[in-house]
Amino acid sequence: MAVLKMWSYSKINIDNLKAITDLESKFGITLIAFSGEKIVYADLNKDAAKEVKDLEKKLGLSLVSLKT
C-alpha cells in the first residue's frame, strides 16, 4: 500500500473564496486552489486497472484510484 503526497482541490471557506475571486477579477484570470494531502492509492487488480485505463482513454482525462 502506497501512501504518497498528492495535490487535490482545496476546501476553502467563504472568506478565502472571496479573496480568490477578487484577485481573479482584478487580473482577469482563473485561479485553482490546491492543497497537499496524504492519500492512499487503491490496489487494483489487472482487470480493474484496465477498466480505469479504458475509461481514461474514452473520456480523454486522467483518473487516480484512491482507497476510501
N, CA, C and O of each residue as an XYZ file, in Angstrom:
272
protein
N       0.851     -1.170      0.000
C       0.000      0.000      0.000
C       0.897      1.234      0.000
O       1.756      1.390      0.867
N       0.690      2.092     -0.966
C       1.498      3.306     -1.074
C       0.775      4.495     -0.458
O      -0.394      4.744     -0.751
N       1.472      5.214      0.387
C       0.948      6.470      0.931
C       1.850      7.565      0.395
O       3.041      7.613      0.703
N       1.279      8.432     -0.399
C       2.060      9.468     -1.061
C       1.421     10.830     -0.855
O       0.245     10.937     -0.510
N       2.194     11.837     -1.067
C       1.681     13.204     -1.022
C       1.148     13.534     -2.408
O       1.835     13.329     -3.408
N      -0.050     14.034     -2.463
C      -0.660     14.383     -3.738
C      -1.416     15.690     -3.559
O      -1.833     16.034     -2.453
N      -1.582     16.393     -4.626
C      -2.336     17.636     -4.589
C      -3.781     17.342     -4.926
O      -4.072     16.538     -5.812
N      -4.687     17.996     -4.216
C      -6.110     17.888     -4.515
C      -6.731     19.281     -4.433
O      -6.144     20.211     -3.881
N      -7.920     19.399     -4.991
C      -8.613     20.680     -4.900
C      -8.860     21.013     -3.443
O      -9.220     20.140     -2.654
N      -8.670     22.261     -3.087
C      -8.811     22.699     -1.700
C     -10.270     22.915     -1.321
O     -11.097     23.308     -2.143
N     -10.554     22.652     -0.071
C     -11.835     23.044      0.516
C     -11.579     24.403      1.152
O     -10.769     24.530      2.070
N     -12.269     25.404      0.658
C     -11.990     26.761      1.145
C     -13.262     27.387      1.720
O     -14.378     27.086      1.297
N     -13.053     28.256      2.683
C     -14.195     28.931      3.300
C     -14.593     30.142      2.461
O     -13.899     30.512      1.514
N     -15.700     30.742      2.814
C     -16.263     31.849      2.024
C     -15.333     33.059      1.979
O     -15.267     33.745      0.959
N     -14.613     33.330      3.070
C     -13.688     34.477      3.075
C     -12.528     34.249      2.112
O     -12.137     35.156      1.377
N     -11.982     33.042      2.119
C     -10.890     32.717      1.191
C     -11.381     32.737     -0.255
O     -10.673     33.198     -1.151
N     -12.597     32.234     -0.477
C     -13.163     32.250     -1.820
C     -13.319     33.683     -2.320
O     -13.028     33.970     -3.482
N     -13.768     34.568     -1.464
C     -13.919     35.981     -1.837
C     -12.566     36.587     -2.207
O     -12.458     37.306     -3.200
N     -11.530     36.300     -1.409
C     -10.189     36.825     -1.709
C      -9.695     36.314     -3.058
O      -9.087     37.059     -3.826
N      -9.959     35.045     -3.341
C      -9.529     34.455     -4.618
C     -10.291     35.080     -5.779
O      -9.687     35.486     -6.772
N     -11.612     35.160     -5.662
C     -12.403     35.714     -6.767
C     -12.111     37.198     -6.991
O     -12.171     37.678     -8.122
N     -11.798     37.918     -5.925
C     -11.412     39.327     -6.087
C     -10.144     39.444     -6.924
O     -10.058     40.283     -7.821
N      -9.161     38.596     -6.625
C      -7.906     38.632     -7.377
C      -8.118     38.184     -8.829
O      -7.522     38.743     -9.749
N      -8.963     37.183     -9.021
C      -9.291     36.748    -10.387
C      -9.890     37.908    -11.187
O      -9.506     38.155    -12.330
N     -10.828     38.606    -10.568
C     -11.475     39.736    -11.247
C     -10.476     40.853    -11.543
O     -10.493     41.441    -12.625
N      -9.622     41.134    -10.589
C      -8.637     42.215    -10.744
C      -7.720     41.975    -11.942
O      -7.427     42.901    -12.698
N      -7.263     40.720    -12.115
C      -6.291     40.422    -13.172
C      -6.890     39.723    -14.391
O      -6.178     39.468    -15.362
N      -8.194     39.406    -14.357
C      -8.817     38.728    -15.496
C      -8.274     37.329    -15.698
O      -8.041     36.896    -16.827
N      -8.074     36.626    -14.597
C      -7.505     35.272    -14.648
C      -8.409     34.303    -13.882
O      -9.345     34.722    -13.202
N      -8.123     33.021    -13.997
C      -8.775     31.996    -13.192
C      -7.727     31.353    -12.313
O      -6.668     30.955    -12.799
N      -8.004     31.245    -11.035
C      -7.110     30.584    -10.085
C      -7.762     29.279     -9.623
O      -8.973     29.225     -9.410
N      -6.971     28.255     -9.474
C      -7.446     26.969     -8.960
C      -6.680     26.692     -7.678
O      -5.449     26.728     -7.668
N      -7.399     26.417     -6.599
C      -6.774     26.189     -5.291
C      -6.487     24.702     -5.094
O      -7.369     23.859     -5.258
N      -5.233     24.393     -4.736
C      -4.812     23.026     -4.461
C      -4.240     22.944     -3.055
O      -3.690     23.918     -2.541
N      -4.372     21.793     -2.446
C      -3.788     21.535     -1.127
C      -3.068     20.197     -1.166
O      -3.495     19.270     -1.854
N      -1.965     20.104     -0.417
C      -1.255     18.833     -0.300
C      -2.005     17.921      0.653
O      -2.432     18.356      1.722
N      -2.168     16.674      0.281
C      -2.909     15.711      1.096
C      -2.153     14.396      1.146
O      -1.497     14.004      0.181
N      -2.252     13.725      2.273
C      -1.758     12.348      2.346
C      -2.902     11.449      1.912
O      -3.978     11.464      2.509
N      -2.665     10.680      0.887
C      -3.707      9.783      0.411
C      -3.132      8.396      0.194
O      -1.922      8.218      0.054
N      -4.005      7.439      0.171
C      -3.601      6.055     -0.052
C      -4.210      5.614     -1.374
O      -5.428      5.638     -1.554
N      -3.346      5.212     -2.290
C      -3.825      4.730     -3.583
C      -4.462      3.360     -3.424
O      -4.006      2.543     -2.624
N      -5.524      3.109     -4.194
C      -6.200      1.819     -4.173
C      -5.353      0.793     -4.919
O      -4.730      1.099     -5.936
N      -5.343     -0.408     -4.401
C      -4.686     -1.520     -5.092
C      -5.710     -2.148     -6.027
O      -6.660     -2.787     -5.574
N      -5.520     -1.969     -7.318
C      -6.449     -2.516     -8.301
C      -5.881     -3.780     -8.908
O      -4.681     -3.878     -9.164
N      -6.757     -4.748     -9.137
C      -6.304     -5.937     -9.854
C      -6.177     -5.580    -11.336
O      -6.567     -4.489    -11.752
N      -5.643     -6.484    -12.112
C      -5.359     -6.216    -13.521
C      -6.612     -5.814    -14.298
O      -6.566     -4.892    -15.113
N      -7.732     -6.503    -14.051
C      -8.966     -6.196    -14.772
C      -9.503     -4.810    -14.409
O      -9.930     -4.058    -15.285
N      -9.481     -4.478    -13.123
C      -9.967     -3.166    -12.680
C      -9.088     -2.057    -13.251
O      -9.595     -1.030    -13.702
N      -7.771     -2.262    -13.233
C      -6.842     -1.264    -13.778
C      -7.101     -1.041    -15.268
O      -7.033      0.088    -15.752
N      -7.395     -2.118    -15.987
C      -7.684     -1.996    -17.423
C      -8.970     -1.202    -17.638
O      -9.038     -0.367    -18.539
N      -9.978     -1.452    -16.826
C     -11.235     -0.709    -16.962
C     -11.030      0.780    -16.694
O     -11.601      1.624    -17.385
N     -10.217      1.098    -15.692
C      -9.923      2.501    -15.395
C      -9.181      3.132    -16.574
O      -9.521      4.235    -17.003
N      -8.173      2.436    -17.096
C      -7.418      2.947    -18.251
C      -8.323      3.154    -19.465
O      -8.212      4.157    -20.170
N      -9.216      2.196    -19.698
C     -10.144      2.320    -20.826
C     -11.047      3.534    -20.662
O     -11.310      4.250    -21.629
N     -11.525      3.770    -19.438
C     -12.371      4.934    -19.187
C     -11.592      6.234    -19.370
O     -12.117      7.207    -19.913
N     -10.335      6.249    -18.914
C      -9.486      7.431    -19.127
C      -9.392      7.750    -20.612
O      -9.546      8.898    -21.029
N      -9.136      6.717    -21.397
C      -8.984      6.900    -22.841
C     -10.289      7.407    -23.459
O     -10.282      8.326    -24.279
N     -11.393      6.805    -23.062
C     -12.701      7.199    -23.595
C     -13.042      8.646    -23.252
O     -13.567      9.380    -24.089
N     -12.739      9.054    -22.013
C     -13.097     10.402    -21.553
C     -12.033     11.445    -21.864
O     -12.304     12.644    -21.797
N     -10.817     10.999    -22.205
C      -9.739     11.939    -22.514
C      -9.217     12.661    -21.290
O      -8.904     13.850    -21.352
N      -9.120     11.947    -20.170
C      -8.607     12.539    -18.942
C      -7.879     11.501    -18.112
O      -7.847     10.322    -18.467
N      -7.303     11.933    -17.021
C      -6.574     11.032    -16.138
C      -7.374     10.813    -14.859
O      -7.954     11.748    -14.306
N      -7.397      9.571    -14.400
C      -8.093      9.214    -13.169
C      -7.084      8.645    -12.190
O      -6.115      8.005    -12.599
N      -7.300      8.870    -10.900
C      -6.454      8.329     -9.840
C      -7.360      7.544     -8.905
O      -8.349      8.075     -8.401
N      -7.023      6.281     -8.673
C      -7.844      5.455     -7.783
C      -7.315      5.556     -6.355
O      -6.134      5.335     -6.089
N      -8.230      5.898     -5.442
C      -7.858      6.090     -4.041
C      -8.610      5.113     -3.155
O      -9.744      4.732     -3.442
N      -7.960      4.722     -2.084
C      -8.616      3.871     -1.098
C      -9.589      4.733     -0.310
O      -9.243      5.825      0.141
N     -10.816      4.232     -0.148
C     -11.827      5.000      0.600
C     -12.256      4.264      1.841
O     -13.098      4.757      2.592
